[in-house]
């Protein structure tokens, strides 16, 4: 400090002002806040050169930087403490006032940051309004950069700058600040704050249309907070008030099915180019209705599938009648899911392709996470390797977080983890850490629905890594665990999520050869699915394991009904076998041995094993080896030891150390190695 005090007053003035901005500042910005009454342009350049000579500053291109943080701190300390806020205010106002309009976006953050440190000195109402507008602009820019915490700070400051009768004097500014603030606090997971701010808008908003933005934020917040009935009621009410209410006759199954087929005939008869030539939607109320219908579809796609299916058909009809908009991307995706639920993989794939093409044409990147969840979780997963599907979910997660669609982003993260389990593409210990990271984000952002889904994945991975004993030894504990998870979903009428729990635990039960429990769980899941338009398919993995479990139980009980189930699910697996040839081969090998056709059994298993290896499904390659070992053991064939040994190595490589240890313990004589 003493060294700085020995410098000229003008130089001290210049570097004190720069210290207010921080450790560095661009030369063009410095020129904006230097008072030319005190320091001329030529004197400024001379002072900056002298500061460099005195080793207080260094210049890196257009940026002047203090040579050390301590020098910046010492310089700043020379400003009397009770004057510092005023200095910041003067710097910020000078920058914002002097900068040309074309450069205002470049300095919006530094201007707002400086002014906000001195707002206690702003008394004039007109200036407070201008600074509130500056904070609105800074908040909007921060939102566009996905820096939601900073955006919340700017918008909150803007609201504080308004006077008590702001809704009368500055209605539009008040409305915009509150709208954007509620939106950014949703992105931050601050749902209580969202409730308070949206409450203000609902009270002060002059018209129904002025309140629409907060209605949508309230829906998104309720959805994330697992208050789905309330979210659905708001969405249905808004759409009805826009004159686009859901047709009641869609709820009749026969009418709904006829409508699905009617829309399908219109869509699949088009080429992609034909569809992309459909006129843009222009009617403002229809555009708003599509926005809310899209939110309704997201809210209901898992929990209230009858409503989701009706919403989807309604959106499709509005698209065909009024033209395409960005939300048409979502209705195409959901319509693809409806067709997939009816078993129409070809039609579902065509519509899914249309959805992605329209996404590109309309530059509707904000809808990519929702589109990926629906389409990559459905028919498109039958066309690409499951590892690639997982990568698409991970990309959707990243885009969603950038765009502020936290719910869809973290739901994409869930499906990334889920598909990674089934693909065997991520080593389980790595996946365990990723699941833990995503769960923490779900808690931080209060994404209860997504967290409830992901808890089951965490448990399944934990069992595969750490459980080495027979699950049947813990059947009562295991059953209680599953029942608690399912009861929670059933209580909330989320049978889709209950189906997921059933399948995941039947999956791990089968891998640990607890076929009785696996059979109970798939029977429960089949019961749930009778009420679902879009049953849980796990990238067609359910068909594969339903068949494997049915084969195991048919082998045990000799009951033909289980053989029948096995054959039915084999056909379903064949129908989706573009990426899963090894699954078909393994099921055929298993069914042949079940029916006593054992002449070529070992070579059939070998073909399934080779196909799984070629496709990169290390987990299912391990299962195929274990089943081959079972067959050889049943025939007294010494090759059983080889197959069990291969299965052990593959399970271990996958990261399923618990299962590997379980296999070794069960077949100690057949497994070689540690």
Secondary structure, DSSP 8 states (H G I E B T S, - for coil): -HHHHTS-HHHHHHHHHHHHH-SEEEHHHHHHHS-TTTS-HHHHHHHHHHHHHTTSEEEETTEEEESSHHHHHHHHHTS-GGGHHHHHHHHHHHHHHHS-GGGHHHHHHHHHHHHHTTGGG---HHHHHHHHHHHHHHHHHHHHTT-HHHHHHHHHHHHHHS-TTHHHHSHHHHHHHHHHHHHHHHHTT-HHHHHHHHHHHHHH-SSTGGGHHHHHHHHHHHHHTT-HHHHHHHHHHHHHHTT----GGGGSHHHHHHHHHHHHHHHHTS-HHHHHTS-B---HHHHHHHHHHHHHHHHHTTT-HHHHHHHHHHHHHHHHHH-B-HHHHHHHHHHHHHHHHTT-HHHHHHHHHHHHHHHHHHT-GGGHHHHHHHHTTTGGGGTS-HHHHHHHHHHHHHHHHHHT-HHHHHHHHHHHHHHHHHHT-S-HHHHHHHHHHHHHHHHHTT-HHHHHHHHHHHHHHHHHHH--S-GGGGHHHHHHHHHHHHHHHHHTT-HHHHHHHHHHHHHHHHHTT-HHHHHHHHHHHHHHHTT-SS---TTTHHHHHHHHHHHHHHHHH--HHHHHHHHHHHHHHHHT-SS-HHHHHHHHHHHHHHTT--TTHHHHHHHHHHHHHHHT-HHHHHHHHHHHHHHHHHTT-THHHHHHHHHHHHHHHHT-HHHHHHHHHHTTTT----
